[in-house]
């Protein structure tokens, strides 16, 4: 782990990237233990950051287009206003642009483009975390309100 951290921090200091520790805190770079030797630290970090965007895009997709065979999806979709759905749609579009750019970088392996992607995507993730929290809290609150109003009964 220390070797990849060292390699990345060398690049980060030259290119103005966020520190390893900052990224590790946000994207759990060290989730694999022990981490085998990684030859391409920028690719590794890009993929870990992209995991979050892909997860969030799937989360948003489920809110906009709930699975009709899932009680949970159908119930949670009721918790959002038209304004919420517009915001979710906008975030989904932005996150998919980021995710698809990462896909092209996986094919091209251009370090300079990857550096720019890491900088831009990290800024956007930090900016939109509050939106994710807002929608997650709205879902939690929806279940709390539903439980109070239904007395815990089945409400399908």
Residue, then its C-alpha position, 0 to 999 in steps of 0.5 A: x500500500x505504501x508504494x502506490x501511495x508514494x507513487x501517487x503522491x509524487x504525481x499529485x504534488x507535481x500535477x495539483x491532484x488531491x492528496x492520497x489521504x483525502x481521496x482514501x477518506x472519500x473513496x476508500x482506496x485501501x479497501x483491498x487488504x493487502x493491496x498488491x503492487x499496482x503499476x498504474x496508480x492513476x488508473x486505480x484511483x480513477x476506477x475507485x472514484x468512478x465506482x462512486x459515480x456508477x453507484x450513485x447513477x444506479x441509485x438515481x436511476x432506481x429513483x426515476x424508474x423504480x422496479x415495478x416488482x420491488x415493493x421498496x422501489x415502488x414505495x420510495x419513488x413516492x417520496x419525491x416531488x417533480x422538482x426532486x425528480x428534475x434534480x435527480x435527472x440532472x444529476x444522473x445526466x452529469x454522473x453518467x457523463x463522468x462515468x462514460x468519460x472514465x470508460x473512454x479513459x480505461x480504453x485510451x490510458x492517457x495519464x494527462x486526461x486521467x489527471x484532469x478527470x480525477x481533479x474534475x470528478x473529485x470536485x464534482x463528487x464533493x459538490x454533489x455529496x450533499x444532494x445524495x445525502x438529501x435524497x437518502x435522508x428523504x427516503x429514510x424520512x419517508x419510511x419513518x412517516x409511512x410507518x407512523x401513518x400506516x401503523x407498521x402495516x403492509x402498505x403495498 
